[in-house]
Amino acid sequence: MKPTLPFALVAGLMLTTPATAFDLTDMNAEERSAFRAEIRDYLLENPEIIMEAVAVLEQRQSQQQAADDQSLVENNAEALFDDPDSWVGGNPDGDVTIVEFIDYRCGYCRRAHDEVAQLLETDGNIRMIIKEFPILGADSETSSRFAIATLQLAGDETYHAVSDALMKLKPSPEEAVLRRLADSFDLDADAIFAQMETDAVSEVIAENRALAQRMSINGTPTFVVEDQMVRGYMPLDGMIEIVEEVRGR
């Protein structure tokens, strides 16, 4: 029988030599059993190696996800950054662009809302784009249709105010509630409700959903900061850090 190599030596050989230089299949049953026992004993004596391996795997997966996300952003840049149907705010000439996919009934979107507003106010050099992405049911769809109709009929400034109100709205967006909201902004509620049912509004939502599907976005909030994606809520400090990182390149 061939002598069994110590596990540490075997591991070193596997990591530092070509795959063909050490063939685990070139063992008989007794050798494989001894080798497996050696691995088990080594891991039991050094369990921290498992955590180290998991950390390396997670780092590699994170790096691969970031690279994949950059490709997705690059391939969909026009729809993300130059969509004429989405609201653009902050500083339209800012040196960093942030795109946010939102759902008005999403708790984490609501949590991020004030922090995003604070970021725009304190930085002053960020271009902000909102993508209406209703995914949490009928109330989400109604809210987005109301917001988009407002944008199409009343313009950017009113949309911004209405969007802010919808993000903070506690009751269900029933017609009576939305009519009161329209009245509070001196909007023609009948015109808004009529616009909500038009193809123009439906197309905006459909395009945003198609964009999200292409980019493997299935939750809100999702942020695109230039070429980076943040899938989920991120506190203000984290957003500031990413903006500074992007700006410092």
C-alpha positions as CSV (number, residue, x, y, z in Angstrom):
1,M,0.0,0.0,0.0
2,K,1.2,3.5,-0.8
3,P,2.1,5.6,2.3
4,T,-0.6,8.1,3.3
5,L,0.5,11.7,3.2
6,P,-0.2,13.9,6.3
7,F,-3.3,16.1,5.7
8,A,-1.5,19.4,5.9
9,L,1.0,18.2,3.3
10,V,-1.8,17.0,1.1
11,A,-3.6,20.3,1.4
12,G,-0.5,22.2,0.6
13,L,0.2,20.1,-2.5
14,M,-3.4,20.5,-3.7
15,L,-3.2,24.3,-3.4
16,T,0.3,24.8,-4.8
17,T,0.5,22.2,-7.6
18,P,-1.5,21.7,-10.8
19,A,-4.7,19.7,-10.4
20,T,-3.3,16.8,-12.3
21,A,-0.2,16.5,-10.0
22,F,-2.2,15.1,-7.1
23,D,-5.1,12.7,-8.0
24,L,-7.3,11.7,-5.0
25,T,-9.0,9.1,-7.3
26,D,-5.7,7.3,-7.6
27,M,-6.2,5.6,-4.3
28,N,-7.6,2.2,-3.3
29,A,-10.4,1.9,-0.7
30,E,-8.0,1.5,2.2
31,E,-6.0,4.6,1.2
32,R,-9.2,6.7,0.8
33,S,-10.5,5.6,4.2
34,A,-7.2,6.5,5.8
35,F,-7.1,9.9,4.0
36,R,-10.7,10.7,5.1
37,A,-9.8,9.9,8.7
38,E,-6.8,12.1,8.5
39,I,-8.9,15.0,7.2
40,R,-11.5,14.5,9.9
41,D,-8.9,14.4,12.7
42,Y,-7.2,17.5,11.4
43,L,-10.5,19.5,11.2
44,L,-11.5,18.4,14.7
45,E,-8.1,19.5,16.0
46,N,-8.3,22.8,14.0
47,P,-12.0,23.7,13.6
48,E,-11.1,27.4,13.0
49,I,-10.0,26.3,9.5
50,I,-13.7,25.7,8.6
51,M,-14.6,29.3,9.5
52,E,-11.6,30.6,7.6
53,A,-12.7,28.7,4.5
54,V,-16.3,30.0,4.9
55,A,-14.9,33.5,5.1
56,V,-12.8,33.1,2.0
57,L,-15.8,31.6,0.1
58,E,-18.1,34.5,1.2
59,Q,-15.5,37.0,0.1
60,R,-15.1,35.4,-3.3
61,Q,-18.9,35.3,-3.7
62,S,-19.2,38.9,-2.7
63,Q,-16.5,39.9,-5.2
64,Q,-18.2,37.9,-7.9
65,Q,-21.6,39.5,-7.1
66,A,-20.0,43.0,-7.3
67,A,-18.5,42.1,-10.7
68,D,-21.7,40.7,-12.0
69,D,-23.6,43.8,-10.7
70,Q,-21.2,46.1,-12.5
71,S,-21.9,44.3,-15.8
72,L,-25.6,44.5,-15.2
73,V,-25.4,48.3,-14.6
74,E,-23.2,48.7,-17.7
75,N,-25.5,46.7,-19.9
76,N,-28.6,48.7,-18.7
77,A,-27.0,52.1,-18.3
78,E,-29.3,54.0,-20.6
79,A,-32.5,52.7,-19.0
80,L,-31.1,53.4,-15.6
81,F,-29.6,56.9,-16.0
82,D,-31.3,58.4,-19.1
83,D,-34.9,57.3,-18.8
84,P,-37.1,60.3,-19.7
85,D,-40.1,58.9,-17.7
86,S,-38.4,58.8,-14.3
87,W,-38.2,61.6,-11.8
88,V,-34.8,63.2,-11.5
89,G,-34.0,65.3,-8.4
90,G,-31.2,66.3,-6.1
91,N,-28.6,68.1,-8.2
92,P,-29.3,67.3,-11.9
93,D,-25.7,68.1,-12.7
94,G,-24.3,66.2,-9.7
95,D,-21.1,64.2,-10.1
96,V,-22.6,61.0,-8.6
97,T,-25.9,59.5,-9.7
98,I,-28.0,57.4,-7.5
99,V,-31.0,55.4,-8.8
100,E,-33.5,54.0,-6.3
101,F,-36.1,51.3,-6.9
102,I,-39.0,52.0,-4.5
103,D,-42.3,50.6,-3.3
104,Y,-44.4,53.0,-1.2
105,R,-45.7,50.2,1.0
106,C,-42.2,48.8,1.7
107,G,-41.1,49.3,5.3
108,Y,-37.4,49.5,4.5
109,C,-38.1,52.0,1.7
110,R,-39.8,54.2,4.3
111,R,-36.9,53.7,6.7
112,A,-34.4,54.8,4.0
113,H,-36.5,57.7,2.8
114,D,-35.5,60.3,5.3
115,E,-31.9,59.2,5.2
116,V,-31.8,59.5,1.4
117,A,-33.3,63.0,1.7
118,Q,-30.6,63.9,4.3
119,L,-27.9,62.6,2.0
120,L,-29.1,64.8,-0.9
121,E,-29.4,67.8,1.4
122,T,-26.0,67.5,3.0
123,D,-24.0,66.4,0.0
124,G,-25.5,68.8,-2.6
125,N,-23.8,67.1,-5.5
126,I,-25.8,64.0,-6.1
127,R,-28.2,63.4,-9.0
128,M,-31.1,61.3,-7.8
129,I,-33.4,59.1,-9.9
130,I,-36.5,57.3,-8.7
131,K,-37.8,54.1,-10.3
132,E,-41.4,53.3,-9.4
133,F,-41.3,49.5,-8.7
134,P,-44.5,48.4,-7.0
135,I,-44.1,44.7,-6.0
136,L,-46.0,44.4,-2.7
137,G,-49.5,44.1,-4.0
138,A,-52.5,46.2,-5.1
139,D,-51.8,49.1,-2.6
140,S,-48.3,49.4,-4.0
141,E,-49.6,49.5,-7.6
142,T,-52.2,52.1,-6.7
143,S,-49.7,54.3,-5.0
144,S,-47.2,54.2,-7.9
145,R,-49.9,54.9,-10.4
146,F,-50.9,57.9,-8.5
147,A,-47.3,59.1,-8.2
148,I,-46.6,58.6,-11.9
149,A,-49.8,60.2,-13.0
150,T,-48.9,63.2,-10.9
151,L,-45.5,63.4,-12.5
152,Q,-47.0,63.2,-16.0
153,L,-49.6,65.9,-15.3
154,A,-48.1,68.2,-12.7
155,G,-44.3,67.9,-13.2
156,D,-41.2,67.1,-11.1
157,E,-41.8,69.4,-8.1
158,T,-45.3,68.3,-7.4
159,Y,-44.3,64.7,-7.9
160,H,-41.5,65.0,-5.4
161,A,-43.9,66.3,-2.8
162,V,-46.6,63.7,-3.5
163,S,-44.0,60.9,-3.5
164,D,-42.8,62.1,-0.1
165,A,-46.4,62.1,1.2
166,L,-47.1,58.6,-0.2
167,M,-44.0,57.2,1.4
168,K,-45.3,58.5,4.8
169,L,-48.9,57.6,4.2
170,K,-50.2,55.2,6.9
171,P,-53.7,54.3,5.7
172,S,-54.4,52.2,2.7
173,P,-54.3,54.3,-0.5
174,E,-58.1,54.1,-1.2
175,E,-59.7,56.6,-3.5
176,A,-61.0,58.8,-0.7
177,V,-57.5,59.0,0.8
178,L,-55.9,59.8,-2.5
179,R,-58.5,62.4,-3.3
180,R,-57.7,64.2,-0.1
181,L,-54.0,64.0,-0.9
182,A,-54.6,65.4,-4.3
183,D,-56.7,68.3,-2.8
184,S,-53.9,69.1,-0.4
185,F,-51.6,69.7,-3.3
186,D,-54.2,71.6,-5.4
187,L,-54.3,68.8,-7.9
188,D,-57.2,67.9,-10.1
189,A,-58.1,64.6,-8.5
190,D,-60.4,63.5,-11.4
191,A,-57.6,64.2,-13.9
192,I,-55.1,62.3,-11.8
193,F,-57.4,59.3,-11.4
194,A,-58.1,59.2,-15.2
195,Q,-54.4,59.4,-15.9
196,M,-53.7,56.5,-13.5
197,E,-55.5,54.1,-15.9
198,T,-53.7,55.2,-19.1
199,D,-51.2,53.2,-21.1
200,A,-48.7,55.9,-20.4
201,V,-48.7,55.1,-16.7
202,S,-48.8,51.3,-17.3
203,E,-45.8,51.5,-19.6
204,V,-43.7,53.2,-17.0
205,I,-44.4,50.5,-14.5
206,A,-43.9,47.7,-17.1
207,E,-40.6,49.2,-18.2
208,N,-39.3,49.5,-14.7
209,R,-40.3,45.9,-13.9
210,A,-38.6,44.7,-17.1
211,L,-35.4,46.6,-16.1
212,A,-35.5,45.1,-12.6
213,Q,-35.9,41.6,-14.1
214,R,-32.9,42.2,-16.4
215,M,-30.9,43.3,-13.4
216,S,-32.0,40.5,-11.1
217,I,-33.7,43.1,-8.8
218,N,-36.5,41.5,-6.8
219,G,-36.7,43.6,-3.7
220,T,-36.9,47.2,-2.5
221,P,-35.2,49.4,-1.8
222,T,-32.5,48.7,-4.3
223,F,-29.9,51.4,-5.1
224,V,-27.6,51.8,-8.0
225,V,-24.7,54.2,-7.2
226,E,-22.9,54.8,-10.4
227,D,-21.6,51.3,-11.2
228,Q,-22.4,49.7,-7.8
229,M,-25.6,48.1,-6.6
230,V,-26.9,48.0,-3.0
231,R,-29.6,45.4,-2.7
232,G,-31.6,46.4,0.3
233,Y,-31.7,49.0,3.0
234,M,-28.4,50.8,3.9
235,P,-28.1,53.4,6.7
236,L,-26.9,56.9,5.9
237,D,-23.3,56.2,7.0
238,G,-23.1,53.4,4.5
239,M,-24.5,55.5,1.7
240,I,-22.1,58.3,2.4
241,E,-19.2,55.8,2.3
242,I,-20.2,54.4,-1.0
243,V,-20.7,57.8,-2.5
244,E,-17.2,58.9,-1.3
245,E,-15.7,55.7,-2.7
246,V,-17.2,56.2,-6.1
247,R,-16.3,59.9,-6.1
248,G,-12.7,59.1,-5.1
249,R,-11.9,56.9,-8.1
